[in-house]
Amino acid sequence: MENKDLIILLVLSHLINAQHLNPETQVLEMQNGWDEFMTITEAEVAKGSISRSDANNLYSGYRNKYGRRDYRQESHDEVLQIHFEKLGVKNLGYIKNNLFDIGISPNKMDAVLGGLLRIAHSAKKEGINFNINPKMKSYFQDRLALNKVQINYLHDLARNLSNN
């Protein structure tokens, strides 16, 4: 519990400092603050001081304060929502927030989610031997211009979704 208090204290100090800046500097400071907040939080998860669930809750709670878009509070494409509900996802906004945080732009979000559905179904069929097929990898790399880190994240997310 002490580490959560420390993180919250750091966040509040950044917010207080950000109130005294001009608008352009404030946006840059908020981005830097968010990055620092994520770094500190991830370090606490790595040390085992807080759980992944606690970290995700912290991220969710502080998105608006750092000027980050919160997809949990937005409406989503109904067809995508229905398909993700079949995989056990109650609010597609959580996945969208994570995709946004790893650098996937909002204009590519639905295309990435469609591809994620496809590879999640493949992961369900293939089980432990799951690997993204070359055509889907090409779709993510060439058509959507995702990097290897983002594609690996989608691979891991598909594997997790297939286990639900």
N, C-alpha and C positions, 0 to 999 in steps of 0.2 A: 504494500500500500504506500510506503514512503516514496517509491520510485514514481508512482502515478502522481503523487503530490508534487514531486520535483518537476516532472514534465509539465504539469498544469501551471506551475509557477513560472517556468521558462516561457511558456506560451503567453501567459498574461503579461509578462515583462516586455515581450516583443510587441504585443498589441498596444501597450501604453506608449512605448517609444514610437510606434508607427503613427500615432495620432498627431505628433508634432511635425510631420514631414509634409512637403508639398505633394500634390496628387501624383506626379510622375515618379518621384522618389518613393512615394508610398506604395505604388504598384510593384516596383522593383524590390522594395523591402519586404512586401508581403510574400513575393515569390521566394526570395532568399529565406524568409522566415519559415515558409512551408517546407522548403528543402531541408533546412536545419531541423525543423520539428520532426520530419520523417527520418532523418539520419539518427537523431537521438532516440526516437521511438524504436527503430529497427535495431539499434544497439542494445536496447533494453530487452527486446524479444530474443536476440541472440544470446544474451547473458542468462536468460530464463527468468528475469525479474518480472516480466509481464507476459501474458499469453498472446498468441496471434489474435485471438478473439478480442482481447482487451485493446490491442493496437488498432484493430479495425474499428472498434467503437470510438477510440480517440480520434482517428482520422475522420470518421463520420461526424463526430461532434464539433470538430474545428474547421471543417471545409469552408463554411461561409465566412468565418472570421478571417481566414486567409485569402478570401476572394476566389476560392476554388469553386468550380461548378459542382453542384450536388445533384446527380442524376436520380437519386432515390426519391426526390420530391417532384420529378417530372413524369409526364405520361410517356408511355412507350408504345411502339408498334404492337398492335394487338396480336398479330400472327406470331411475331417473335416471342411475345410474352407467353402465349399459349404453349409454344414448343418448349420454352425453357421451364415452364411449370411442370411439364411432363418429366423433366430431368430433376425436379425437386427445387427449382429456384423460385422463391416466392416473390422477390422483388428484383427485377432485372437491373435496377439502378445500382445495386452493389457491384455487379459485374462491370457495368459501364464506368463506375467510379474507378475501379481498379485498372481498367483498360486505359482510361484517360490519364491516370497517374503514371503509367509506363510509357506515355507519349503517343498514344493513338489519338489522332485528331477526331473531333466530333463529326466531321463530314465523312469519315471512313467507318464510323462506329457500327452502323447497321450492316455494312458489307462484312466487317470482321465478325460480327455476331452470327451472321448467316454461315460463314465458314466455320466458326466455332461449333455451331450446331452439327454441321456435317462431320467434323472430326470427332465430336463427342459420341455420335452414333457409331462411328468406326471403332472408337475406343471401347465402346460397350460390346461390340461384336468380337473384336480381336482380343480383348482382355489384357493380360499381362504383357503380351507381345506387341502391344500397340505402338505404331509409329505413323507419323503423318505421311500419307502417300505423296509421291513426287508432284502430282498435279496440284494438290492442295498447297504444298510447300511453294510451288511456283506461283500460284495465285496470291499467296500472302506476300512473297518476295517481290515479284515482278509487277503484278497489277496493283497491289495495295501499298507497295514500297515499305513493308515492315522489315525491321532488322532482326538479327538472329535472337537477340534477347527477347524481343516481343513474340517471336514465333515459338521460342522455347516456353515462354509463359503460357501461350495458348495451348501448347502440347500438354503442359502440366495441368492446366485448368480443365481441359477436355478429359484427361484421365480422372481428375477428381469428380467431375460431373457424371462420368460414366459409372462411378462407384455408388451413386445415390440410389 
